[in-house]
Amino acid sequence: MRLPAVFLLVAALGALGCGRIREVKGCRALATLVNPVLDDIAAKVQKEQGPPQYRYAAAQYDKLASDLKRFDIGIPRAEKSVDDLGAAMKEASVQSAKLAGALEQQDVVVASTARRELGQLARLEKAIAQRIAGDCD
């Protein structure tokens, strides 16, 4: 009678361990997808803040948003956060393109609004990243 109980306990612990391994893989895959893109955008825009850099950022944000739409992290509690991150990246694409256009047209009002929106999106992205980190821990 003792052997089946021990086997059941070991099987249950093994199943929990496999689930955790899948979660870790999902979190690492998300980081591998998102971090290099955000680092690349930051590096390009930090160097110079002109229309070409913001157009590049817009394209990269849009591609990342598209990639996140198809991404499955494998952690049900984190799916909404990944969707929120994708929506934030889509909006960052829109605002980056708007800023590039405003800089080309020398429209200070639109440029200022787009910069403010990008700042708010950066704060939102950090909050979402913290939620995801919490789900991954």
DSSP file (Angstrom, degrees, kcal/mol; ACC not computed):
  #  RESIDUE AA STRUCTURE BP1 BP2  ACC     N-H-->O    O-->H-N    N-H-->O    O-->H-N    TCO  KAPPA ALPHA  PHI   PSI    X-CA   Y-CA   Z-CA
    1    1 A M     >        0   0    0      0, 0.0     4,-1.0     0, 0.0     0, 0.0   0.000 360.0 360.0 360.0 -31.9    0.0    0.0    0.0
    2    2 A R  H  >  +     0   0    0      1,-0.2     4,-2.2     2,-0.2     5,-0.2   0.860 360.0  61.2 -71.6 -36.8    2.9    2.4    0.7
    3    3 A L  H  > S+     0   0    0      1,-0.2     4,-2.6     2,-0.2     5,-0.2   0.920 103.0  48.0 -61.3 -47.7    4.5    1.9   -2.7
    4    4 A P  H  > S+     0   0    0      0, 0.0     4,-2.5     0, 0.0    -1,-0.2   0.879 111.3  52.2 -62.4 -34.6    1.6    3.3   -4.8
    5    5 A A  H  X S+     0   0    0     -4,-1.0     4,-2.1     2,-0.2    -2,-0.2   0.920 111.7  45.6 -66.5 -42.3    1.3    6.3   -2.4
    6    6 A V  H  X S+     0   0    0     -4,-2.2     4,-2.6     2,-0.2     5,-0.2   0.911 113.0  50.5 -65.8 -42.5    5.0    7.1   -2.8
    7    7 A F  H  X S+     0   0    0     -4,-2.6     4,-2.6     1,-0.2    -2,-0.2   0.909 110.2  50.1 -61.2 -42.5    4.8    6.6   -6.6
    8    8 A L  H  X S+     0   0    0     -4,-2.5     4,-2.3     2,-0.2    -1,-0.2   0.896 111.2  48.8 -63.3 -41.4    1.8    9.0   -6.7
    9    9 A L  H  X S+     0   0    0     -4,-2.1     4,-2.5     2,-0.2    -2,-0.2   0.922 112.8  47.0 -64.7 -45.0    3.6   11.6   -4.7
   10   10 A V  H  X S+     0   0    0     -4,-2.6     4,-2.4     1,-0.2    -2,-0.2   0.903 112.6  50.1 -64.1 -41.2    6.7   11.4   -7.0
   11   11 A A  H  X S+     0   0    0     -4,-2.6     4,-2.2    -5,-0.2    -2,-0.2   0.905 111.1  49.0 -64.1 -41.2    4.5   11.6  -10.1
   12   12 A A  H  X S+     0   0    0     -4,-2.3     4,-2.1     2,-0.2    -2,-0.2   0.924 112.6  47.1 -65.1 -44.5    2.7   14.6   -8.8
   13   13 A L  H  X S+     0   0    0     -4,-2.5     4,-2.2     1,-0.2    -2,-0.2   0.884 111.4  52.2 -64.4 -38.1    5.9   16.4   -7.9
   14   14 A G  H  X S+     0   0    0     -4,-2.4     4,-2.2     2,-0.2    -1,-0.2   0.896 108.3  50.5 -64.2 -40.8    7.4   15.5  -11.3
   15   15 A A  H  X S+     0   0    0     -4,-2.2     4,-2.0     2,-0.2    -2,-0.2   0.905 110.7  49.1 -64.8 -40.9    4.3   16.9  -13.1
   16   16 A L  H  X S+     0   0    0     -4,-2.1     4,-2.0     1,-0.2    -2,-0.2   0.896 110.3  51.8 -64.6 -39.5    4.6   20.2  -11.1
   17   17 A G  H  X S+     0   0    0     -4,-2.2     4,-2.1     2,-0.2    -2,-0.2   0.898 108.3  50.5 -63.6 -41.4    8.3   20.3  -12.0
   18   18 A C  H  X S+     0   0    0     -4,-2.2     4,-2.2     1,-0.2    -1,-0.2   0.889 109.0  52.2 -64.5 -39.3    7.6   19.9  -15.7
   19   19 A G  H  X S+     0   0    0     -4,-2.0     4,-2.1     1,-0.2    -1,-0.2   0.909 109.6  48.9 -62.5 -41.5    5.1   22.7  -15.6
   20   20 A R  H  X S+     0   0    0     -4,-2.0     4,-2.6     2,-0.2    -2,-0.2   0.880 108.6  53.3 -66.2 -38.4    7.6   25.0  -13.9
   21   21 A I  H  X S+     0   0    0     -4,-2.1     4,-2.5     2,-0.2    -1,-0.2   0.910 108.5  50.2 -63.4 -41.5   10.2   24.1  -16.6
   22   22 A R  H  X S+     0   0    0     -4,-2.2     4,-2.5     2,-0.2    -2,-0.2   0.904 110.5  50.5 -62.1 -40.6    7.7   25.1  -19.3
   23   23 A E  H  X S+     0   0    0     -4,-2.1     4,-2.6     2,-0.2    -2,-0.2   0.926 110.1  48.9 -63.3 -44.6    7.0   28.4  -17.5
   24   24 A V  H  X S+     0   0    0     -4,-2.6     4,-2.6     1,-0.2     5,-0.2   0.914 111.6  49.7 -61.7 -43.0   10.7   29.1  -17.3
   25   25 A K  H  X S+     0   0    0     -4,-2.5     4,-2.5     1,-0.2    -1,-0.2   0.910 111.0  49.9 -62.3 -41.7   11.2   28.3  -21.0
   26   26 A G  H  X S+     0   0    0     -4,-2.5     4,-2.1     2,-0.2    -2,-0.2   0.910 111.7  47.9 -62.9 -42.7    8.2   30.6  -21.9
   27   27 A C  H  X S+     0   0    0     -4,-2.6     4,-2.3     2,-0.2    -2,-0.2   0.905 113.2  47.6 -65.3 -42.1    9.6   33.4  -19.8
   28   28 A R  H  X S+     0   0    0     -4,-2.6     4,-2.5     2,-0.2    -2,-0.2   0.895 110.7  51.8 -66.4 -39.2   13.1   33.1  -21.3
   29   29 A A  H  X S+     0   0    0     -4,-2.5     4,-1.7     2,-0.2    -2,-0.2   0.895 109.9  49.6 -64.5 -39.1   11.6   32.9  -24.8
   30   30 A L  H  X S+     0   0    0     -4,-2.1     4,-2.8     2,-0.2     5,-0.3   0.937 111.7  47.8 -64.3 -46.0    9.7   36.1  -24.2
   31   31 A A  H  X S+     0   0    0     -4,-2.3     4,-1.9     1,-0.2    -2,-0.2   0.893 110.7  52.1 -61.3 -39.9   12.8   37.9  -22.9
   32   32 A T  H  < S+     0   0    0     -4,-2.5    -1,-0.2     1,-0.2    -2,-0.2   0.827 114.3  44.0 -65.6 -32.4   14.7   36.6  -25.9
   33   33 A L  H  X S+     0   0    0     -4,-1.7     4,-0.5    -5,-0.2    -2,-0.2   0.916 124.3  30.2 -76.3 -45.9   12.1   38.0  -28.2
   34   34 A V  H  X S+     0   0    0     -4,-2.8     4,-2.3    -5,-0.1     3,-0.4   0.930 109.0  59.7 -86.7 -49.3   11.5   41.4  -26.5
   35   35 A N  H  X S+     0   0    0     -4,-1.9     4,-2.7    -5,-0.3     5,-0.2   0.869 103.5  48.9 -57.5 -46.7   14.8   42.5  -24.9
   36   36 A P  H  > S+     0   0    0      0, 0.0     4,-2.3     0, 0.0    -1,-0.2   0.889 112.8  49.5 -62.2 -35.9   17.1   42.6  -28.0
   37   37 A V  H  X S+     0   0    0     -4,-0.5     4,-2.5    -3,-0.4    -2,-0.2   0.948 113.6  44.6 -66.8 -47.7   14.5   44.6  -30.0
   38   38 A L  H  X S+     0   0    0     -4,-2.3     4,-2.5     1,-0.2    -1,-0.2   0.886 114.2  50.2 -64.9 -38.2   14.0   47.2  -27.2
   39   39 A D  H  X S+     0   0    0     -4,-2.7     4,-2.4    -5,-0.3    -1,-0.2   0.909 111.0  49.5 -64.1 -41.6   17.8   47.4  -26.6
   40   40 A D  H  X S+     0   0    0     -4,-2.3     4,-2.3    -5,-0.2    -2,-0.2   0.925 111.9  47.5 -63.3 -46.0   18.3   48.0  -30.4
   41   41 A I  H  X S+     0   0    0     -4,-2.5     4,-2.7     1,-0.2     5,-0.3   0.942 112.5  49.5 -60.8 -47.8   15.7   50.7  -30.5
   42   42 A A  H  X S+     0   0    0     -4,-2.5     4,-2.3     1,-0.2    -1,-0.2   0.903 111.0  49.9 -59.6 -42.1   17.1   52.4  -27.4
   43   43 A A  H  X S+     0   0    0     -4,-2.4     4,-1.5     2,-0.2    -1,-0.2   0.917 113.4  45.2 -64.2 -43.6   20.6   52.3  -28.9
   44   44 A K  H  X S+     0   0    0     -4,-2.3     4,-1.6     1,-0.2    -2,-0.2   0.925 117.7  42.4 -67.3 -44.4   19.6   53.8  -32.2
   45   45 A V  H  < S+     0   0    0     -4,-2.7    -1,-0.2     1,-0.2    -2,-0.2   0.827 111.1  55.9 -74.3 -30.9   17.4   56.6  -30.8
   46   46 A Q  H  < S+     0   0    0     -4,-2.3    -1,-0.2    -5,-0.3    -2,-0.2   0.866 105.6  53.2 -68.5 -34.8   19.9   57.4  -28.0
   47   47 A K  H  < S-     0   0    0     -4,-1.5     2,-0.3     1,-0.3    -2,-0.2   0.953 131.3  -7.1 -63.0 -51.3   22.6   58.0  -30.7
   48   48 A E     <  -     0   0    0     -4,-1.6     2,-0.5    -5,-0.1    -1,-0.3  -0.993  57.6-148.3-150.1 141.1   20.6   60.4  -32.7
   49   49 A Q        +     0   0    0     -2,-0.3    -4,-0.1    -3,-0.2    -3,-0.1  -0.520  51.0 125.6-114.8  64.7   17.0   61.5  -32.4
   50   50 A G  S  > S-     0   0    0     -2,-0.5     4,-1.9     1,-0.0     3,-0.4  -0.595  75.5 -88.6-113.3 176.2   15.9   62.3  -36.0
   51   51 A P  H  > S+     0   0    0      0, 0.0     4,-2.5     0, 0.0     5,-0.2   0.866 122.1  54.7 -53.7 -42.4   13.2   61.1  -38.3
   52   52 A P  H  > S+     0   0    0      0, 0.0     4,-2.2     0, 0.0     5,-0.1   0.906 108.8  48.7 -62.5 -38.0   15.1   58.1  -39.6
   53   53 A Q  H  > S+     0   0    0     -3,-0.4     4,-2.4     1,-0.2    -8,-0.1   0.899 113.3  46.3 -67.8 -39.4   15.7   56.7  -36.1
   54   54 A Y  H  X S+     0   0    0     -4,-1.9     4,-2.4     2,-0.2    -1,-0.2   0.831 111.0  52.2 -73.6 -30.8   12.0   57.2  -35.1
   55   55 A R  H  X S+     0   0    0     -4,-2.5     4,-2.2    -5,-0.2    -2,-0.2   0.909 110.8  48.6 -67.2 -40.2   10.9   55.6  -38.4
   56   56 A Y  H  X S+     0   0    0     -4,-2.2     4,-2.5    -5,-0.2    -2,-0.2   0.935 111.4  49.6 -61.1 -46.5   13.2   52.7  -37.6
   57   57 A A  H  X S+     0   0    0     -4,-2.4     4,-3.1     1,-0.2     5,-0.3   0.912 109.0  52.9 -59.1 -43.4   11.8   52.5  -34.1
   58   58 A A  H  X S+     0   0    0     -4,-2.4     4,-2.3     1,-0.2    -1,-0.2   0.916 110.6  46.7 -59.5 -44.2    8.2   52.5  -35.4
   59   59 A A  H  X S+     0   0    0     -4,-2.2     4,-2.3     2,-0.2    -1,-0.2   0.908 114.3  47.3 -65.1 -41.9    8.9   49.6  -37.8
   60   60 A Q  H  X S+     0   0    0     -4,-2.5     4,-2.6     2,-0.2    -2,-0.2   0.917 112.2  49.0 -67.4 -43.1   10.6   47.6  -35.0
   61   61 A Y  H  X S+     0   0    0     -4,-3.1     4,-2.7     2,-0.2    -1,-0.2   0.908 111.7  50.4 -60.6 -41.8    7.8   48.3  -32.5
   62   62 A D  H  X S+     0   0    0     -4,-2.3     4,-2.1    -5,-0.3    -2,-0.2   0.913 111.2  47.4 -64.4 -42.5    5.3   47.2  -35.1
   63   63 A K  H  X S+     0   0    0     -4,-2.3     4,-2.5     2,-0.2    -1,-0.2   0.910 112.6  49.8 -64.6 -41.8    7.1   44.0  -35.9
   64   64 A L  H  X S+     0   0    0     -4,-2.6     4,-2.7     2,-0.2    -2,-0.2   0.908 108.7  52.0 -63.8 -41.8    7.5   43.3  -32.1
   65   65 A A  H  X S+     0   0    0     -4,-2.7     4,-1.6     1,-0.2    -1,-0.2   0.910 111.3  48.1 -59.3 -42.2    3.7   43.9  -31.6
   66   66 A S  H  X S+     0   0    0     -4,-2.1     4,-1.1     2,-0.2    -2,-0.2   0.907 111.7  49.0 -64.4 -43.1    3.0   41.4  -34.4
   67   67 A D  H  X S+     0   0    0     -4,-2.5     4,-0.7     1,-0.2     3,-0.3   0.886 110.3  51.4 -64.7 -38.7    5.4   38.8  -33.0
   68   68 A L  H  < S+     0   0    0     -4,-2.7     3,-0.4     1,-0.2    -1,-0.2   0.818 101.1  62.3 -68.8 -30.3    3.8   39.2  -29.5
   69   69 A K  H  < S+     0   0    0     -4,-1.6    -1,-0.2     1,-0.2    -2,-0.2   0.867 111.9  37.4 -61.9 -35.5    0.3   38.7  -30.9
   70   70 A R  H  < S+     0   0    0     -4,-1.1    -1,-0.2    -3,-0.3     2,-0.2   0.524  95.4 110.8 -91.5  -7.6    1.4   35.2  -32.0
   71   71 A F     <  -     0   0    0     -4,-0.7     2,-0.6    -3,-0.4    -3,-0.0  -0.490  48.4-164.9 -77.7 134.4    3.5   34.5  -28.9
   72   72 A D        -     0   0    0     -2,-0.2    -3,-0.0     1,-0.1    -2,-0.0  -0.940   5.2-172.5-118.3 107.7    2.3   31.9  -26.4
   73   73 A I        -     0   0    0     -2,-0.6   -47,-0.1     2,-0.1    -1,-0.1   0.735  34.8-129.9 -73.1 -21.5    4.2   32.2  -23.2
   74   74 A G  S    S+     0   0    0      1,-0.1   -48,-0.1   -48,-0.1    -1,-0.1   0.621  77.7 104.7  82.8  12.2    2.6   29.1  -21.8
   75   75 A I    >>  -     0   0    0      1,-0.1     3,-2.2   -52,-0.1     4,-0.8  -0.917  57.2-158.9-126.5 103.2    1.6   30.7  -18.5
   76   76 A P  G >4 S+     0   0    0      0, 0.0     3,-0.9     0, 0.0     4,-0.5   0.845  91.5  56.2 -52.1 -38.4   -2.1   31.4  -18.5
   77   77 A R  G 34 S+     0   0    0      1,-0.2     4,-0.3     2,-0.1     3,-0.1   0.683 110.1  46.8 -69.9 -14.9   -1.8   34.0  -15.7
   78   78 A A  G <> S+     0   0    0     -3,-2.2     4,-2.2     1,-0.1    -1,-0.2   0.509  84.6  90.9-102.6  -6.7    0.7   36.0  -17.9
   79   79 A E  H <X S+     0   0    0     -3,-0.9     4,-2.4    -4,-0.8     5,-0.2   0.900  87.0  50.0 -58.8 -43.1   -1.2   35.9  -21.2
   80   80 A K  H  > S+     0   0    0     -4,-0.5     4,-2.8     1,-0.2    -1,-0.2   0.898 109.4  52.2 -63.5 -39.5   -3.0   39.2  -20.6
   81   81 A S  H  > S+     0   0    0     -4,-0.3     4,-2.3     2,-0.2    -1,-0.2   0.896 109.4  48.9 -63.8 -39.4    0.2   40.9  -19.7
   82   82 A V  H  X S+     0   0    0     -4,-2.2     4,-2.2     2,-0.2    -2,-0.2   0.903 112.0  49.2 -66.1 -40.5    1.8   39.7  -22.9
   83   83 A D  H  X S+     0   0    0     -4,-2.4     4,-2.3     2,-0.2    -2,-0.2   0.913 110.8  50.4 -63.1 -41.9   -1.3   41.0  -24.8
   84   84 A D  H  X S+     0   0    0     -4,-2.8     4,-2.3     1,-0.2    -2,-0.2   0.894 109.4  51.1 -62.2 -40.1   -1.0   44.3  -23.0
   85   85 A L  H  X S+     0   0    0     -4,-2.3     4,-2.3     2,-0.2    -1,-0.2   0.907 109.0  50.9 -64.2 -41.6    2.7   44.5  -23.9
   86   86 A G  H  X S+     0   0    0     -4,-2.2     4,-2.1     2,-0.2    -2,-0.2   0.905 110.3  49.1 -61.7 -41.9    1.8   43.9  -27.6
   87   87 A A  H  X S+     0   0    0     -4,-2.3     4,-2.2     2,-0.2    -2,-0.2   0.891 110.6  50.8 -65.3 -39.2   -0.8   46.6  -27.5
   88   88 A A  H  X S+     0   0    0     -4,-2.3     4,-2.3     1,-0.2    -2,-0.2   0.888 110.1  49.9 -64.9 -38.8    1.8   49.0  -25.9
   89   89 A M  H  X S+     0   0    0     -4,-2.3     4,-1.9     2,-0.2    -2,-0.2   0.877 109.0  52.1 -68.3 -36.7    4.3   48.2  -28.6
   90   90 A K  H  X S+     0   0    0     -4,-2.1     4,-1.9     2,-0.2    -2,-0.2   0.926 111.9  45.8 -63.3 -44.5    1.7   48.8  -31.3
   91   91 A E  H  X S+     0   0    0     -4,-2.2     4,-2.7     1,-0.2    -2,-0.2   0.868 109.1  55.5 -66.9 -36.1    0.9   52.2  -29.8
   92   92 A A  H  X S+     0   0    0     -4,-2.3     4,-2.4     1,-0.2    -1,-0.2   0.868 106.2  52.7 -62.9 -35.3    4.7   52.9  -29.5
   93   93 A S  H  X S+     0   0    0     -4,-1.9     4,-2.2     2,-0.2    -2,-0.2   0.933 110.2  47.0 -63.1 -46.1    4.9   52.2  -33.2
   94   94 A V  H  X S+     0   0    0     -4,-1.9     4,-2.3     1,-0.2    -2,-0.2   0.932 114.8  45.6 -61.8 -46.7    2.2   54.7  -34.0
   95   95 A Q  H  X S+     0   0    0     -4,-2.7     4,-2.5     2,-0.2    -1,-0.2   0.861 111.2  52.5 -68.6 -35.6    3.7   57.4  -31.7
   96   96 A S  H  X S+     0   0    0     -4,-2.4     4,-2.4     2,-0.2    -1,-0.2   0.917 111.3  46.7 -65.1 -42.7    7.2   56.9  -33.1
   97   97 A A  H  X S+     0   0    0     -4,-2.2     4,-2.3     2,-0.2    -2,-0.2   0.901 112.2  51.0 -64.9 -40.1    5.9   57.3  -36.7
   98   98 A K  H  X S+     0   0    0     -4,-2.3     4,-2.4     1,-0.2    -2,-0.2   0.903 110.5  49.1 -63.1 -41.2    4.0   60.4  -35.6
   99   99 A L  H  X S+     0   0    0     -4,-2.5     4,-2.5     2,-0.2    -2,-0.2   0.909 109.1  52.1 -65.8 -41.8    7.1   61.8  -34.0
  100  100 A A  H  X S+     0   0    0     -4,-2.4     4,-2.1     1,-0.2    -2,-0.2   0.932 112.1  46.1 -59.8 -45.6    9.2   61.1  -37.1
  101  101 A G  H  X S+     0   0    0     -4,-2.3     4,-2.3     1,-0.2    -1,-0.2   0.907 111.9  50.9 -63.3 -41.9    6.6   63.0  -39.2
  102  102 A A  H  X>S+     0   0    0     -4,-2.4     5,-2.7     1,-0.2     4,-0.7   0.884 109.5  50.6 -64.6 -38.3    6.4   65.9  -36.8
  103  103 A L  H  <5S+     0   0    0     -4,-2.5     3,-0.4     3,-0.2    -1,-0.2   0.898 110.7  49.3 -66.6 -39.1   10.2   66.2  -36.8
  104  104 A E  H  <5S+     0   0    0     -4,-2.1    -2,-0.2     1,-0.2    -1,-0.2   0.899 117.0  41.0 -64.7 -39.8   10.3   66.3  -40.6
  105  105 A Q  H  <5S-     0   0    0     -4,-2.3    -1,-0.2    -5,-0.2    -2,-0.2   0.491 108.6-126.0 -85.2  -4.1    7.5   68.9  -40.7
  106  106 A Q  T  <5 +     0   0    0     -4,-0.7     2,-1.0    -3,-0.4    -3,-0.2   0.888  51.7 160.6  56.1  42.3    9.1   70.8  -37.8
  107  107 A D     >< -     0   0    0     -5,-2.7     4,-2.3     1,-0.2    -1,-0.2  -0.807  19.2-175.1 -95.7  97.5    5.8   70.6  -35.9
  108  108 A V  H  > S+     0   0    0     -2,-1.0     4,-2.3     1,-0.2     5,-0.2   0.829  78.3  54.2 -66.2 -33.2    6.8   71.2  -32.3
  109  109 A V  H  > S+     0   0    0      2,-0.2     4,-2.3     1,-0.2    -1,-0.2   0.955 112.8  40.7 -68.3 -50.3    3.3   70.7  -30.9
  110  110 A V  H  > S+     0   0    0      1,-0.2     4,-2.7     2,-0.2     5,-0.2   0.898 115.6  52.5 -65.4 -39.9    2.8   67.2  -32.5
  111  111 A A  H  X S+     0   0    0     -4,-2.3     4,-2.5     2,-0.2    -1,-0.2   0.918 110.0  48.5 -61.8 -42.9    6.4   66.3  -31.7
  112  112 A S  H  X S+     0   0    0     -4,-2.3     4,-2.3     2,-0.2    -2,-0.2   0.911 112.3  48.3 -64.2 -42.8    5.9   67.2  -28.1
  113  113 A T  H  X S+     0   0    0     -4,-2.3     4,-2.5     2,-0.2    -2,-0.2   0.921 112.3  48.7 -63.4 -44.3    2.7   65.3  -27.8
  114  114 A A  H  X S+     0   0    0     -4,-2.7     4,-2.5     2,-0.2    -2,-0.2   0.900 111.0  50.3 -64.5 -40.8    4.3   62.2  -29.4
  115  115 A R  H  X S+     0   0    0     -4,-2.5     4,-2.2     2,-0.2    -1,-0.2   0.918 110.8  49.4 -62.6 -42.7    7.3   62.4  -27.1
  116  116 A R  H  X S+     0   0    0     -4,-2.3     4,-2.2     2,-0.2    -2,-0.2   0.923 111.4  49.1 -62.1 -44.1    5.0   62.6  -24.1
  117  117 A E  H  X S+     0   0    0     -4,-2.5     4,-2.5     1,-0.2    -2,-0.2   0.898 109.7  51.6 -62.4 -41.0    3.0   59.6  -25.3
  118  118 A L  H  X S+     0   0    0     -4,-2.5     4,-2.1     2,-0.2    -1,-0.2   0.879 108.6  51.8 -64.6 -36.9    6.2   57.6  -25.8
  119  119 A G  H  X S+     0   0    0     -4,-2.2     4,-1.9     2,-0.2    -2,-0.2   0.915 110.6  47.5 -63.7 -43.0    7.3   58.5  -22.3
  120  120 A Q  H  X S+     0   0    0     -4,-2.2     4,-2.4     1,-0.2    -2,-0.2   0.890 111.2  51.5 -65.2 -38.8    4.0   57.3  -20.9
  121  121 A L  H  X S+     0   0    0     -4,-2.5     4,-2.8     2,-0.2    -1,-0.2   0.864 106.3  54.6 -66.5 -35.3    4.3   54.1  -23.0
  122  122 A A  H  X S+     0   0    0     -4,-2.1     4,-1.9     2,-0.2    -1,-0.2   0.912 110.0  46.5 -63.8 -41.8    7.8   53.5  -21.6
  123  123 A R  H  X S+     0   0    0     -4,-1.9     4,-2.0     2,-0.2    -2,-0.2   0.904 112.8  49.8 -66.0 -40.4    6.4   53.7  -18.0
  124  124 A L  H  X S+     0   0    0     -4,-2.4     4,-2.6     1,-0.2    -2,-0.2   0.915 108.4  53.0 -62.9 -42.8    3.6   51.4  -19.0
  125  125 A E  H  X S+     0   0    0     -4,-2.8     4,-2.6     1,-0.2    -1,-0.2   0.892 108.5  50.4 -60.3 -40.2    6.0   48.9  -20.6
  126  126 A K  H  X S+     0   0    0     -4,-1.9     4,-2.1     2,-0.2    -1,-0.2   0.902 110.4  49.3 -65.3 -40.4    8.0   48.9  -17.3
  127  127 A A  H  X S+     0   0    0     -4,-2.0     4,-1.9     2,-0.2    -2,-0.2   0.908 112.7  47.3 -64.7 -41.5    4.9   48.2  -15.3
  128  128 A I  H  X S+     0   0    0     -4,-2.6     4,-2.7     2,-0.2    -2,-0.2   0.910 109.7  53.6 -65.7 -41.6    3.9   45.4  -17.7
  129  129 A A  H  X S+     0   0    0     -4,-2.6     4,-2.6     1,-0.2    -2,-0.2   0.885 107.9  50.7 -60.6 -38.6    7.4   43.9  -17.5
  130  130 A Q  H  X S+     0   0    0     -4,-2.1     4,-2.3     2,-0.2    -1,-0.2   0.897 109.7  50.4 -66.2 -39.4    7.2   43.9  -13.7
  131  131 A R  H  X S+     0   0    0     -4,-1.9     4,-2.2     2,-0.2    -2,-0.2   0.933 112.5  46.7 -61.6 -45.1    3.8   42.1  -13.9
  132  132 A I  H  X S+     0   0    0     -4,-2.7     4,-2.1     2,-0.2    -2,-0.2   0.912 110.3  52.6 -64.8 -41.8    5.3   39.5  -16.3
  133  133 A A  H  X S+     0   0    0     -4,-2.6     4,-1.4     1,-0.2    -1,-0.2   0.907 109.2  50.7 -60.4 -40.9    8.4   39.1  -14.0
  134  134 A G  H  < S+     0   0    0     -4,-2.3    -1,-0.2     1,-0.2    -2,-0.2   0.893 110.6  48.4 -62.1 -40.3    6.0   38.5  -11.1
  135  135 A D  H  < S+     0   0    0     -4,-2.2    -1,-0.2     1,-0.2    -2,-0.2   0.807 112.3  49.9 -68.9 -29.1    4.2   35.8  -13.1
  136  136 A C  H  <        0   0    0     -4,-2.1    -1,-0.2     1,-0.2    -2,-0.2   0.701 360.0 360.0 -83.6 -19.8    7.5   34.3  -14.1
  137  137 A D     <        0   0    0     -4,-1.4    -1,-0.2    -5,-0.2    -2,-0.2   0.477 360.0 360.0 -78.0 360.0    8.9   34.1  -10.5
